Amino acid sequence: MVKGFIEILLECIAEVDRSVFWGVVLLALALGALCWVGCSFYTKLWNKRFHVRIQHHLLCAVAAVLTILFTVTYHAVGNLEYIANRIIDQWSTNLVDDGKWREQTFATAFYAVKEQNPGWYIGKPVPGSPGGATIYVNNDESQQLVAEIYVNEACGNFSTLNPFLGMMLRARPGISEEVIRRDIRTYFNNNPGESYDPVWAISLAAEHIRKELLIQSPKTVGKTRLVLILLFLLVQMIPFGTIGYFAYKDLFVKRKHENYAK
């Protein structure tokens, strides 16, 4: 998920308008310099005699670099909705065309319905047989089972391929399941006695999950920025905390020497 998070952030940065990008970089450099100064002198709040040395300045440099990266990335995340929409559209198209996933999901649904209604499949071909197999969804239970399998497998596929967006976005399977069940009932009402083609279920699942994810995608900007802020504060605790520790240690040593001198 970390790799996916970084890749999406890099895509967001790449989409920043160049006329704006350098202005953001200048602002980031100014904030980084301010962070360096703040990191160097904030220990004066409790230890006015503490002198920042080279090793401390290295930590200040780390804090400054983190500030620069955070500022640029925070602005770039504004493009996340566009990136997310592009990824979702591409995923939806690829899922329908993914023959391996389609075969695996078909087999999963086939054997699940067969286990539920074994009498329907006596003497019938199974997945992988010459001529292919058929899923019989002749009652509400089998229709619901097939809908759940296709939708859950589609949601799982999206989360596996896009773990960060999968965490940020939540597909609502219940809506898509009802859409597929409704489509199955309509199909059998219009074509009594025929078998339902699961390819329709794949297309419906992918399309409706895509729509549900796109509805939620504007929220990803705020969520991601919150994650960035929390990560920024957490990581900044390292250089600031380390320098603060040395300042407290220096203060303790100096007071100890003063007490001995008395």
Stockholm file with secondary structure:
# STOCKHOLM 1.0

chainA/1-262         MVKGFIEILLECIAEVDRSVFWGVVLLALALGALCWVGCSFYTKLWNKRFHVRIQHHLLCAVAAVLTILFTVTYHAVGNLEYIANRIIDQWSTNLVDDGKWREQTFATAFYAVKEQNPGWYIGKPVPGSPGGATIYVNNDESQQLVAEIYVNEACGNFSTLNPFLGMMLRARPGISEEVIRRDIRTYFNNNPGESYDPVWAISLAAEHIRKELLIQSPKTVGKTRLVLILLFLLVQMIPFGTIGYFAYKDLFVKRKHENYAK
#=GR chainA/1-262 SS CHHHHHHHHHHHHHTSCHHHHHHHHHHHHHHHHHHHHHHHHGGGGTCTTCCCCHHHHHHHHHHHHHHHHHHHHHHHGGGHHHHHHHHHHHHHHHHHHCHHHHHHHHHHHHHHHHHHCGGGGTTCCCTTSTTCCCCCCCSHHHHHHHHHHHHHHHHHHHHHHCHHHHHHCCCCHHHHHHHHHHHHHHHHHHSTTCCCCHHHHHHHHHHHHHHHHHHHTHHHHHHHHHHHHHHHHHHHHHHHHHHHHHHHHHHHHHHHHHHHHC
#=GC SS_cons         CHHHHHHHHHHHHHTSCHHHHHHHHHHHHHHHHHHHHHHHHGGGGTCTTCCCCHHHHHHHHHHHHHHHHHHHHHHHGGGHHHHHHHHHHHHHHHHHHCHHHHHHHHHHHHHHHHHHCGGGGTTCCCTTSTTCCCCCCCSHHHHHHHHHHHHHHHHHHHHHHCHHHHHHCCCCHHHHHHHHHHHHHHHHHHSTTCCCCHHHHHHHHHHHHHHHHHHHTHHHHHHHHHHHHHHHHHHHHHHHHHHHHHHHHHHHHHHHHHHHHC
//
